[in-house]
Amino acid sequence: MKNLGFDRRMGFAVQGWRHAWRHEYSFRTQVFAALLVFALLAVLRPHLVWWALVGVMVSLVLAAELFNTALENLADIISPQAHPAIKIAKDCAAGAVLVLSAGAVWVAVLMVLAQR
């Protein structure tokens, strides 16, 4: 699988997005939240640095959701039955998404306050 062309590698990435969209409620929720935040940006028309910061936060949250999905799927294959160590790994991955989501909300709140 190494040294494949860019179009093939991009296809794998798109398949990952499709899987997350179809099977992960949390991913769809985060995408809709991102769309709402970008709509808020369009209404508030803040300085360009806010667009960049919000864009980075949105990217980080969505990437974390994708990593979380990948880890959960891999963990389920490694240990289909409940295992305390697998639960900790899944909980920590979900916690990472929560931390990034809270950071994104913080940035959004600061952006709104800065527009006053």
Secondary structure, DSSP 8 states (H G I E B T S, - for coil): -TT--HHHHHHHHHHHHHHHHHH-HHHHHHHHHHHHHHHHHHHH---HHHHHHHHHHHHHHHHHHHHHHHHHHHHHHH--S--HHHHHHHHHHHHHHHHHHHHHHHHHHHHHHHT-
